[in-house]
């Protein structure tokens, strides 16, 4: 059994201690590696089991809740905030896949950003109100359901009108399935993986050139699960 399958099995059992032990036994200890190469594939495997009727909705919910707990434990004690900037992360109204977004939030924290993570299904009016008051430098959006694409455009349009002109990042399962550019602004940053997200953060911190899209090798979509 691979590390990915072992972790998936522990998550499906709803046993956080076994899941944590599986993560501790993983040969790569860096948090981004654990997120990208272990936890994300494990949740994708669980999603495949659900799609093929090998597990129930209850099983999938238990695994998600257990994974959420492990992510919170992994994020505990991340370094202090620096002057890197402020970032807020949210799922579009009606979107429930939030685990990838939570990983992205942790990556930003690890690089010294002050973050606010709002989780699943945040209506635009409340997201916009928060952005107006808190004035983030970055706003990350997650979209995984195709019929929410018109809603994505509404969010991107609203945030693009903010006077502080925050960078708007978009991720989620749809980034590998559809061309999201018609639903975004020209300067919207579409991120397809956690490594891509980390590169974006590092470029931002060093004053590097940012890119809205890349042509890198396909990998598990960021902001997914």
Legacy VTK file of the C-alpha trace (Angstrom):
# vtk DataFile Version 3.0
C-alpha trace
ASCII
DATASET POLYDATA
POINTS 225 float
0.000 0.000 0.000
1.373 3.430 -0.942
1.565 6.359 1.474
-1.325 7.950 -0.412
-3.535 4.877 -0.076
-2.561 4.460 3.573
-3.503 8.051 4.367
-6.767 7.732 2.449
-7.611 4.617 4.469
-6.925 6.433 7.759
-9.060 9.395 6.696
-11.923 7.088 5.720
-11.701 5.467 9.158
-12.073 8.907 10.681
-8.991 8.266 12.822
-6.921 11.461 13.158
-4.193 9.754 15.211
-3.561 7.144 12.518
-3.709 9.831 9.828
-1.190 11.960 11.722
1.134 8.975 12.146
0.905 8.357 8.391
1.947 11.943 7.728
4.816 11.725 10.226
6.075 8.610 8.418
6.013 10.345 5.045
9.619 10.794 3.821
9.111 14.456 2.848
8.607 16.692 5.874
8.152 20.088 4.187
4.565 21.258 4.494
4.117 22.058 0.753
5.320 18.561 -0.181
2.918 16.957 2.298
0.048 19.042 0.925
0.770 18.535 -2.757
2.182 15.011 -2.920
0.323 13.271 -0.103
-2.836 14.932 1.188
-4.207 16.223 -2.116
-3.754 12.869 -3.940
-5.273 11.036 -0.948
-8.404 13.198 -1.101
-8.562 12.825 -4.887
-8.402 9.041 -4.381
-11.261 9.263 -1.899
-13.224 11.366 -4.384
-12.694 8.693 -7.030
-13.940 6.016 -4.631
-17.088 8.058 -4.046
-17.624 8.711 -7.768
-17.390 4.964 -8.455
-19.814 4.124 -5.615
-17.166 2.299 -3.583
-17.799 4.519 -0.561
-20.851 6.442 0.620
-21.433 10.171 1.018
-21.111 9.656 4.767
-17.688 8.045 4.265
-16.548 10.960 2.137
-17.793 13.500 4.709
-15.987 11.684 7.519
-12.754 11.671 5.512
-13.140 15.384 4.743
-13.735 16.264 8.387
-10.706 14.226 9.452
-8.545 15.815 6.759
-9.722 19.254 7.905
-8.585 18.438 11.447
-5.164 17.288 10.200
-4.748 20.464 8.136
-5.501 22.578 11.211
-2.919 20.619 13.190
-0.323 21.028 10.448
-0.970 24.765 10.314
-0.650 25.223 14.082
2.417 27.216 15.029
3.216 28.547 11.553
5.696 31.436 11.804
4.729 34.942 12.813
3.327 37.425 10.356
5.788 39.723 8.625
5.249 42.633 6.277
4.570 40.296 3.347
1.003 41.511 2.926
-2.615 40.597 3.598
-4.611 37.880 1.824
-8.168 36.589 2.155
-9.444 33.269 0.818
-12.990 32.121 0.150
-15.144 29.749 -1.854
-17.854 31.204 -4.065
-21.379 31.107 -2.722
-22.565 27.489 -3.032
-19.049 26.016 -3.292
-18.264 23.430 -0.609
-14.821 22.137 -1.689
-12.513 24.039 0.627
-9.593 21.826 1.715
-7.267 22.954 -1.079
-8.099 26.559 -0.263
-7.157 25.886 3.358
-3.792 24.539 2.198
-3.222 27.683 0.145
-4.032 29.817 3.190
-1.371 27.895 5.148
1.217 28.450 2.406
0.657 32.189 2.549
0.920 32.169 6.349
4.163 30.235 6.117
5.563 33.015 3.942
4.635 35.656 6.504
1.305 36.873 5.155
-1.549 37.960 7.392
-4.522 35.922 6.161
-8.240 35.536 6.642
-9.670 32.196 5.592
-13.448 32.095 5.172
-13.919 28.508 4.018
-16.872 27.349 1.912
-19.769 29.292 0.403
-19.269 32.989 1.201
-21.829 35.264 -0.513
-20.315 38.073 -2.549
-21.870 40.898 -0.529
-20.133 39.763 2.671
-16.850 39.007 0.922
-16.885 42.434 -0.690
-17.720 44.151 2.595
-14.783 42.432 4.273
-12.438 43.348 1.433
-13.521 46.993 1.585
-12.887 47.148 5.336
-9.733 45.004 5.606
-8.113 46.045 2.306
-6.240 42.835 1.413
-3.410 42.752 -1.118
-4.574 39.350 -2.410
-8.009 37.717 -2.727
-8.100 33.989 -3.481
-11.244 32.388 -4.923
-12.087 28.707 -5.301
-14.487 27.361 -7.942
-15.153 23.673 -8.602
-18.648 23.559 -10.129
-19.108 24.517 -13.760
-22.470 26.219 -13.357
-20.837 28.610 -10.889
-18.647 30.123 -13.619
-21.004 33.099 -14.200
-20.831 33.699 -10.460
-17.025 33.636 -10.670
-17.190 36.500 -13.142
-19.378 38.492 -10.722
-16.853 38.040 -7.903
-13.866 38.904 -10.097
-15.611 41.997 -11.498
-16.574 43.220 -8.024
-13.090 42.778 -6.564
-11.465 44.374 -9.607
-13.336 47.589 -8.821
-11.823 47.914 -5.341
-9.677 51.059 -5.123
-6.736 49.120 -3.598
-6.619 46.899 -6.711
-5.862 43.590 -4.942
-4.437 40.673 -6.921
-7.244 38.176 -7.565
-6.202 34.514 -7.595
-8.487 31.760 -8.902
-8.056 28.037 -8.327
-10.072 24.852 -8.039
-10.923 21.693 -9.929
-12.164 23.592 -12.992
-8.761 25.105 -13.746
-7.687 21.877 -15.446
-11.024 21.251 -17.137
-12.043 24.596 -18.647
-10.564 27.822 -19.908
-11.517 30.221 -17.117
-10.118 33.314 -18.809
-13.475 34.366 -20.352
-14.857 34.534 -16.793
-11.943 36.571 -15.408
-10.171 39.856 -15.934
-6.983 40.103 -17.952
-4.867 40.423 -14.803
-6.610 37.622 -12.855
-4.090 34.986 -11.767
-5.249 31.419 -12.494
-3.321 28.891 -10.407
-3.488 25.187 -11.204
-1.418 23.614 -8.423
0.094 24.186 -5.000
3.678 24.378 -6.361
2.466 26.995 -8.840
0.933 28.923 -5.960
4.157 28.787 -3.951
6.121 30.051 -6.948
3.667 32.941 -7.250
4.158 33.808 -3.572
7.946 33.664 -3.884
7.894 35.839 -6.996
5.712 38.352 -5.202
8.036 38.501 -2.196
11.087 39.044 -4.428
9.364 41.538 -6.702
9.343 39.117 -9.627
7.093 39.243 -12.662
3.698 37.677 -11.962
1.781 35.715 -14.572
-1.926 35.126 -14.897
-1.557 31.615 -16.282
1.195 29.117 -16.917
1.765 26.170 -19.206
3.315 23.878 -16.611
2.808 20.123 -16.492
-0.718 19.308 -15.240
-0.947 18.472 -11.544
-3.680 18.294 -8.891
-5.662 21.554 -9.016
-5.058 24.046 -6.231
-7.943 25.139 -3.962
-9.498 21.697 -4.585
-11.118 19.069 -2.252
LINES 1 226
225 0 1 2 3 4 5 6 7 8 9 10 11 12 13 14 15 16 17 18 19 20 21 22 23 24 25 26 27 28 29 30 31 32 33 34 35 36 37 38 39 40 41 42 43 44 45 46 47 48 49 50 51 52 53 54 55 56 57 58 59 60 61 62 63 64 65 66 67 68 69 70 71 72 73 74 75 76 77 78 79 80 81 82 83 84 85 86 87 88 89 90 91 92 93 94 95 96 97 98 99 100 101 102 103 104 105 106 107 108 109 110 111 112 113 114 115 116 117 118 119 120 121 122 123 124 125 126 127 128 129 130 131 132 133 134 135 136 137 138 139 140 141 142 143 144 145 146 147 148 149 150 151 152 153 154 155 156 157 158 159 160 161 162 163 164 165 166 167 168 169 170 171 172 173 174 175 176 177 178 179 180 181 182 183 184 185 186 187 188 189 190 191 192 193 194 195 196 197 198 199 200 201 202 203 204 205 206 207 208 209 210 211 212 213 214 215 216 217 218 219 220 221 222 223 224
